[in-house]
Amino acid sequence: METLKQYLLAFGLPGLFLIAFIDSAGVPLPGGVDLVVMLLSWQRPSMFILIALLAAIGSTVGCWVLYRIARVGGDAMLARFSKEKQEWVTEKVHRNDILAVMVAMLGPPPFPTKLFILVAGMVRMDWRRFVAAVFVGRFVRFTAEAYLAVRLGDQAMETLRQHYPSIGLALVVGVALVLVGRRFMRRAEA
């Protein structure tokens, strides 16, 4: 798989799209999309938004494929997760599907992102809500990583490793505040 990633990376932005797609469709690639987003953003700082956008679109399409597989027959795929985790994730998705999926897209490994995708498919979350939540979560994550790479260069990955819990929490809180703010604004207008 490392050879495949290196091969795709040689294709630049189209390769990034394919890496994001493959990784999110359930074939984990060593180092993942995050490292490639940071590397390309460091090499091409003026394109960091485009890099984050392509990674988010590729990841969204890959997640949608996994979501569709889960809708058809994801029981076998869920078997590798404990019943407790399955129940916990199912409860979160039932409570607020968009927020649950969006937060899962921001979570660092070993956060069970694939489990959230599978459960969203199994409980038949509306595909438009699913795609929107995945895209926003991934775009926020990849944009933050790309920006970090532009600002810190080759030190970005180490900084991310050391501070990801704090950075991830800040991203989750930021997204949650935007969603809550939008909900209150809609209620105020009604």
ChimeraX commands (.cxc) that place a marker at each C-alpha (Angstrom):
marker #1 position 0.00,0.00,0.00 radius 0.5
marker #1 position 2.89,2.39,0.68 radius 0.5
marker #1 position 4.05,1.91,-2.91 radius 0.5
marker #1 position 0.55,2.76,-4.17 radius 0.5
marker #1 position 0.49,5.92,-2.09 radius 0.5
marker #1 position 3.93,7.00,-3.39 radius 0.5
marker #1 position 2.81,6.30,-6.95 radius 0.5
marker #1 position -0.37,8.35,-6.55 radius 0.5
marker #1 position 1.50,11.15,-4.78 radius 0.5
marker #1 position 3.64,11.57,-7.90 radius 0.5
marker #1 position 0.45,12.68,-9.71 radius 0.5
marker #1 position 0.09,15.72,-7.43 radius 0.5
marker #1 position -3.45,16.99,-6.95 radius 0.5
marker #1 position -5.23,14.23,-8.91 radius 0.5
marker #1 position -3.18,11.72,-6.91 radius 0.5
marker #1 position -4.27,13.41,-3.67 radius 0.5
marker #1 position -7.91,13.04,-4.73 radius 0.5
marker #1 position -7.39,9.31,-5.38 radius 0.5
marker #1 position -5.50,8.80,-2.10 radius 0.5
marker #1 position -8.34,10.50,-0.19 radius 0.5
marker #1 position -10.93,8.44,-2.05 radius 0.5
marker #1 position -9.20,5.09,-1.50 radius 0.5
marker #1 position -8.41,5.79,2.16 radius 0.5
marker #1 position -11.98,6.88,2.93 radius 0.5
marker #1 position -13.56,4.00,1.01 radius 0.5
marker #1 position -12.11,1.60,3.54 radius 0.5
marker #1 position -8.58,0.84,2.28 radius 0.5
marker #1 position -6.33,2.54,4.83 radius 0.5
marker #1 position -3.11,3.95,3.43 radius 0.5
marker #1 position -0.07,4.37,5.70 radius 0.5
marker #1 position 0.29,7.99,6.74 radius 0.5
marker #1 position -3.13,8.67,5.35 radius 0.5
marker #1 position -4.46,11.71,3.61 radius 0.5
marker #1 position -3.37,14.10,6.35 radius 0.5
marker #1 position 0.32,13.67,5.61 radius 0.5
marker #1 position -0.20,14.13,1.88 radius 0.5
marker #1 position -2.32,17.27,2.42 radius 0.5
marker #1 position 0.40,18.74,4.61 radius 0.5
marker #1 position 3.21,17.78,2.24 radius 0.5
marker #1 position 1.51,19.26,-0.83 radius 0.5
marker #1 position 0.48,22.40,1.05 radius 0.5
marker #1 position 4.03,22.92,2.26 radius 0.5
marker #1 position 5.31,22.50,-1.30 radius 0.5
marker #1 position 2.59,24.70,-2.85 radius 0.5
marker #1 position 1.49,27.21,-0.19 radius 0.5
marker #1 position -0.55,29.36,-2.57 radius 0.5
marker #1 position -2.75,26.33,-3.35 radius 0.5
marker #1 position -3.48,25.17,0.19 radius 0.5
marker #1 position -7.24,25.84,-0.07 radius 0.5
marker #1 position -7.48,23.92,-3.36 radius 0.5
marker #1 position -5.46,21.08,-1.84 radius 0.5
marker #1 position -7.80,20.91,1.16 radius 0.5
marker #1 position -10.84,21.09,-1.14 radius 0.5
marker #1 position -9.66,18.23,-3.38 radius 0.5
marker #1 position -8.83,16.08,-0.36 radius 0.5
marker #1 position -12.24,16.81,1.17 radius 0.5
marker #1 position -14.07,15.96,-2.07 radius 0.5
marker #1 position -12.08,12.73,-2.55 radius 0.5
marker #1 position -12.67,11.75,1.05 radius 0.5
marker #1 position -16.38,12.56,0.80 radius 0.5
marker #1 position -16.80,10.40,-2.30 radius 0.5
marker #1 position -14.90,7.54,-0.62 radius 0.5
marker #1 position -17.01,7.82,2.53 radius 0.5
marker #1 position -20.17,7.85,0.40 radius 0.5
marker #1 position -19.09,4.55,-1.20 radius 0.5
marker #1 position -18.61,2.99,2.25 radius 0.5
marker #1 position -21.95,4.48,3.38 radius 0.5
marker #1 position -23.72,2.91,0.35 radius 0.5
marker #1 position -22.13,-0.47,1.06 radius 0.5
marker #1 position -23.35,-0.25,4.67 radius 0.5
marker #1 position -26.91,0.56,3.50 radius 0.5
marker #1 position -26.96,-2.59,1.39 radius 0.5
marker #1 position -25.39,-4.98,3.86 radius 0.5
marker #1 position -22.99,-3.57,6.38 radius 0.5
marker #1 position -23.67,-6.11,9.14 radius 0.5
marker #1 position -20.54,-8.08,8.32 radius 0.5
marker #1 position -18.44,-4.93,8.33 radius 0.5
marker #1 position -19.73,-3.92,11.76 radius 0.5
marker #1 position -18.66,-7.26,13.24 radius 0.5
marker #1 position -15.09,-6.04,13.71 radius 0.5
marker #1 position -16.30,-3.41,16.20 radius 0.5
marker #1 position -17.42,-4.26,19.73 radius 0.5
marker #1 position -21.15,-4.20,20.51 radius 0.5
marker #1 position -20.54,-1.41,23.04 radius 0.5
marker #1 position -18.92,0.82,20.42 radius 0.5
marker #1 position -21.66,0.04,17.91 radius 0.5
marker #1 position -24.38,0.97,20.41 radius 0.5
marker #1 position -22.56,4.13,21.49 radius 0.5
marker #1 position -22.12,5.31,17.89 radius 0.5
marker #1 position -25.68,4.38,16.92 radius 0.5
marker #1 position -27.02,6.43,19.83 radius 0.5
marker #1 position -24.90,9.44,18.79 radius 0.5
marker #1 position -26.05,9.19,15.16 radius 0.5
marker #1 position -29.70,8.88,16.20 radius 0.5
marker #1 position -29.39,11.87,18.55 radius 0.5
marker #1 position -27.82,14.29,16.03 radius 0.5
marker #1 position -26.68,12.63,12.84 radius 0.5
marker #1 position -25.03,15.64,11.21 radius 0.5
marker #1 position -23.04,16.63,14.28 radius 0.5
marker #1 position -22.03,13.03,15.04 radius 0.5
marker #1 position -20.73,12.41,11.52 radius 0.5
marker #1 position -19.08,15.82,11.28 radius 0.5
marker #1 position -17.24,15.32,14.57 radius 0.5
marker #1 position -16.18,11.83,13.45 radius 0.5
marker #1 position -14.61,13.38,10.35 radius 0.5
marker #1 position -12.52,15.67,12.56 radius 0.5
marker #1 position -11.35,12.95,14.94 radius 0.5
marker #1 position -7.77,11.69,14.84 radius 0.5
marker #1 position -6.87,8.01,14.62 radius 0.5
marker #1 position -7.78,5.78,16.41 radius 0.5
marker #1 position -11.19,7.53,16.52 radius 0.5
marker #1 position -13.67,5.05,14.96 radius 0.5
marker #1 position -14.53,7.19,11.92 radius 0.5
marker #1 position -15.34,4.18,9.73 radius 0.5
marker #1 position -17.80,2.97,12.38 radius 0.5
marker #1 position -19.69,6.28,12.18 radius 0.5
marker #1 position -19.85,5.96,8.39 radius 0.5
marker #1 position -21.11,2.37,8.58 radius 0.5
marker #1 position -23.70,3.19,11.23 radius 0.5
marker #1 position -24.92,6.20,9.23 radius 0.5
marker #1 position -25.52,3.86,6.31 radius 0.5
marker #1 position -27.10,1.14,8.45 radius 0.5
marker #1 position -29.58,3.54,10.10 radius 0.5
marker #1 position -30.31,5.05,6.69 radius 0.5
marker #1 position -29.23,8.59,7.45 radius 0.5
marker #1 position -30.36,10.83,4.61 radius 0.5
marker #1 position -27.57,10.73,2.03 radius 0.5
marker #1 position -27.61,14.51,1.50 radius 0.5
marker #1 position -27.17,15.14,5.22 radius 0.5
marker #1 position -24.44,12.51,5.30 radius 0.5
marker #1 position -22.52,13.99,2.35 radius 0.5
marker #1 position -22.81,17.52,3.77 radius 0.5
marker #1 position -21.59,16.43,7.22 radius 0.5
marker #1 position -18.64,14.48,5.79 radius 0.5
marker #1 position -17.63,17.26,3.42 radius 0.5
marker #1 position -17.77,20.03,6.02 radius 0.5
marker #1 position -15.92,17.94,8.62 radius 0.5
marker #1 position -13.20,16.89,6.21 radius 0.5
marker #1 position -12.85,20.34,4.65 radius 0.5
marker #1 position -12.40,21.94,8.07 radius 0.5
marker #1 position -9.86,19.28,9.07 radius 0.5
marker #1 position -7.85,19.38,5.84 radius 0.5
marker #1 position -7.91,23.19,5.66 radius 0.5
marker #1 position -6.56,23.41,9.20 radius 0.5
marker #1 position -3.82,20.89,8.39 radius 0.5
marker #1 position -2.95,22.64,5.12 radius 0.5
marker #1 position -2.76,26.01,6.85 radius 0.5
marker #1 position -0.58,24.53,9.57 radius 0.5
marker #1 position 1.78,23.16,6.90 radius 0.5
marker #1 position 1.97,26.55,5.18 radius 0.5
marker #1 position 2.74,28.30,8.48 radius 0.5
marker #1 position 5.11,25.74,10.02 radius 0.5
marker #1 position 6.61,23.93,7.03 radius 0.5
marker #1 position 8.25,20.62,7.81 radius 0.5
marker #1 position 7.50,21.03,11.53 radius 0.5
marker #1 position 3.73,20.94,10.94 radius 0.5
marker #1 position 3.32,17.17,11.27 radius 0.5
marker #1 position 5.20,17.02,14.56 radius 0.5
marker #1 position 3.20,19.97,15.90 radius 0.5
marker #1 position -0.01,18.24,14.85 radius 0.5
marker #1 position 1.03,14.98,16.55 radius 0.5
marker #1 position 1.90,16.76,19.79 radius 0.5
marker #1 position -1.18,18.97,19.93 radius 0.5
marker #1 position -3.88,17.09,18.01 radius 0.5
marker #1 position -6.19,16.56,20.98 radius 0.5
marker #1 position -6.25,20.33,21.58 radius 0.5
marker #1 position -6.46,21.19,17.88 radius 0.5
marker #1 position -9.16,18.56,17.29 radius 0.5
marker #1 position -11.18,19.78,20.27 radius 0.5
marker #1 position -10.94,23.38,19.05 radius 0.5
marker #1 position -12.17,22.31,15.60 radius 0.5
marker #1 position -15.06,20.30,17.07 radius 0.5
marker #1 position -16.09,23.15,19.38 radius 0.5
marker #1 position -15.89,25.63,16.50 radius 0.5
marker #1 position -18.10,23.51,14.24 radius 0.5
marker #1 position -20.57,22.85,17.07 radius 0.5
marker #1 position -20.80,26.58,17.86 radius 0.5
marker #1 position -21.51,27.39,14.22 radius 0.5
marker #1 position -24.26,24.75,14.06 radius 0.5
marker #1 position -25.83,25.86,17.35 radius 0.5
marker #1 position -25.62,29.51,16.28 radius 0.5
marker #1 position -27.35,28.74,13.00 radius 0.5
marker #1 position -30.11,26.87,14.82 radius 0.5
marker #1 position -30.72,29.80,17.19 radius 0.5
marker #1 position -30.75,32.26,14.27 radius 0.5
marker #1 position -33.36,30.16,12.45 radius 0.5
marker #1 position -35.54,30.03,15.56 radius 0.5
marker #1 position -35.21,33.79,16.04 radius 0.5
marker #1 position -36.30,34.40,12.44 radius 0.5
marker #1 position -39.35,32.12,12.80 radius 0.5
marker link #1:1,2 radius 0.2
marker link #1:2,3 radius 0.2
marker link #1:3,4 radius 0.2
marker link #1:4,5 radius 0.2
marker link #1:5,6 radius 0.2
marker link #1:6,7 radius 0.2
marker link #1:7,8 radius 0.2
marker link #1:8,9 radius 0.2
marker link #1:9,10 radius 0.2
marker link #1:10,11 radius 0.2
marker link #1:11,12 radius 0.2
marker link #1:12,13 radius 0.2
marker link #1:13,14 radius 0.2
marker link #1:14,15 radius 0.2
marker link #1:15,16 radius 0.2
marker link #1:16,17 radius 0.2
marker link #1:17,18 radius 0.2
marker link #1:18,19 radius 0.2
marker link #1:19,20 radius 0.2
marker link #1:20,21 radius 0.2
marker link #1:21,22 radius 0.2
marker link #1:22,23 radius 0.2
marker link #1:23,24 radius 0.2
marker link #1:24,25 radius 0.2
marker link #1:25,26 radius 0.2
marker link #1:26,27 radius 0.2
marker link #1:27,28 radius 0.2
marker link #1:28,29 radius 0.2
marker link #1:29,30 radius 0.2
marker link #1:30,31 radius 0.2
marker link #1:31,32 radius 0.2
marker link #1:32,33 radius 0.2
marker link #1:33,34 radius 0.2
marker link #1:34,35 radius 0.2
marker link #1:35,36 radius 0.2
marker link #1:36,37 radius 0.2
marker link #1:37,38 radius 0.2
marker link #1:38,39 radius 0.2
marker link #1:39,40 radius 0.2
marker link #1:40,41 radius 0.2
marker link #1:41,42 radius 0.2
marker link #1:42,43 radius 0.2
marker link #1:43,44 radius 0.2
marker link #1:44,45 radius 0.2
marker link #1:45,46 radius 0.2
marker link #1:46,47 radius 0.2
marker link #1:47,48 radius 0.2
marker link #1:48,49 radius 0.2
marker link #1:49,50 radius 0.2
marker link #1:50,51 radius 0.2
marker link #1:51,52 radius 0.2
marker link #1:52,53 radius 0.2
marker link #1:53,54 radius 0.2
marker link #1:54,55 radius 0.2
marker link #1:55,56 radius 0.2
marker link #1:56,57 radius 0.2
marker link #1:57,58 radius 0.2
marker link #1:58,59 radius 0.2
marker link #1:59,60 radius 0.2
marker link #1:60,61 radius 0.2
marker link #1:61,62 radius 0.2
marker link #1:62,63 radius 0.2
marker link #1:63,64 radius 0.2
marker link #1:64,65 radius 0.2
marker link #1:65,66 radius 0.2
marker link #1:66,67 radius 0.2
marker link #1:67,68 radius 0.2
marker link #1:68,69 radius 0.2
marker link #1:69,70 radius 0.2
marker link #1:70,71 radius 0.2
marker link #1:71,72 radius 0.2
marker link #1:72,73 radius 0.2
marker link #1:73,74 radius 0.2
marker link #1:74,75 radius 0.2
marker link #1:75,76 radius 0.2
marker link #1:76,77 radius 0.2
marker link #1:77,78 radius 0.2
marker link #1:78,79 radius 0.2
marker link #1:79,80 radius 0.2
marker link #1:80,81 radius 0.2
marker link #1:81,82 radius 0.2
marker link #1:82,83 radius 0.2
marker link #1:83,84 radius 0.2
marker link #1:84,85 radius 0.2
marker link #1:85,86 radius 0.2
marker link #1:86,87 radius 0.2
marker link #1:87,88 radius 0.2
marker link #1:88,89 radius 0.2
marker link #1:89,90 radius 0.2
marker link #1:90,91 radius 0.2
marker link #1:91,92 radius 0.2
marker link #1:92,93 radius 0.2
marker link #1:93,94 radius 0.2
marker link #1:94,95 radius 0.2
marker link #1:95,96 radius 0.2
marker link #1:96,97 radius 0.2
marker link #1:97,98 radius 0.2
marker link #1:98,99 radius 0.2
marker link #1:99,100 radius 0.2
marker link #1:100,101 radius 0.2
marker link #1:101,102 radius 0.2
marker link #1:102,103 radius 0.2
marker link #1:103,104 radius 0.2
marker link #1:104,105 radius 0.2
marker link #1:105,106 radius 0.2
marker link #1:106,107 radius 0.2
marker link #1:107,108 radius 0.2
marker link #1:108,109 radius 0.2
marker link #1:109,110 radius 0.2
marker link #1:110,111 radius 0.2
marker link #1:111,112 radius 0.2
marker link #1:112,113 radius 0.2
marker link #1:113,114 radius 0.2
marker link #1:114,115 radius 0.2
marker link #1:115,116 radius 0.2
marker link #1:116,117 radius 0.2
marker link #1:117,118 radius 0.2
marker link #1:118,119 radius 0.2
marker link #1:119,120 radius 0.2
marker link #1:120,121 radius 0.2
marker link #1:121,122 radius 0.2
marker link #1:122,123 radius 0.2
marker link #1:123,124 radius 0.2
marker link #1:124,125 radius 0.2
marker link #1:125,126 radius 0.2
marker link #1:126,127 radius 0.2
marker link #1:127,128 radius 0.2
marker link #1:128,129 radius 0.2
marker link #1:129,130 radius 0.2
marker link #1:130,131 radius 0.2
marker link #1:131,132 radius 0.2
marker link #1:132,133 radius 0.2
marker link #1:133,134 radius 0.2
marker link #1:134,135 radius 0.2
marker link #1:135,136 radius 0.2
marker link #1:136,137 radius 0.2
marker link #1:137,138 radius 0.2
marker link #1:138,139 radius 0.2
marker link #1:139,140 radius 0.2
marker link #1:140,141 radius 0.2
marker link #1:141,142 radius 0.2
marker link #1:142,143 radius 0.2
marker link #1:143,144 radius 0.2
marker link #1:144,145 radius 0.2
marker link #1:145,146 radius 0.2
marker link #1:146,147 radius 0.2
marker link #1:147,148 radius 0.2
marker link #1:148,149 radius 0.2
marker link #1:149,150 radius 0.2
marker link #1:150,151 radius 0.2
marker link #1:151,152 radius 0.2
marker link #1:152,153 radius 0.2
marker link #1:153,154 radius 0.2
marker link #1:154,155 radius 0.2
marker link #1:155,156 radius 0.2
marker link #1:156,157 radius 0.2
marker link #1:157,158 radius 0.2
marker link #1:158,159 radius 0.2
marker link #1:159,160 radius 0.2
marker link #1:160,161 radius 0.2
marker link #1:161,162 radius 0.2
marker link #1:162,163 radius 0.2
marker link #1:163,164 radius 0.2
marker link #1:164,165 radius 0.2
marker link #1:165,166 radius 0.2
marker link #1:166,167 radius 0.2
marker link #1:167,168 radius 0.2
marker link #1:168,169 radius 0.2
marker link #1:169,170 radius 0.2
marker link #1:170,171 radius 0.2
marker link #1:171,172 radius 0.2
marker link #1:172,173 radius 0.2
marker link #1:173,174 radius 0.2
marker link #1:174,175 radius 0.2
marker link #1:175,176 radius 0.2
marker link #1:176,177 radius 0.2
marker link #1:177,178 radius 0.2
marker link #1:178,179 radius 0.2
marker link #1:179,180 radius 0.2
marker link #1:180,181 radius 0.2
marker link #1:181,182 radius 0.2
marker link #1:182,183 radius 0.2
marker link #1:183,184 radius 0.2
marker link #1:184,185 radius 0.2
marker link #1:185,186 radius 0.2
marker link #1:186,187 radius 0.2
marker link #1:187,188 radius 0.2
marker link #1:188,189 radius 0.2
marker link #1:189,190 radius 0.2
view
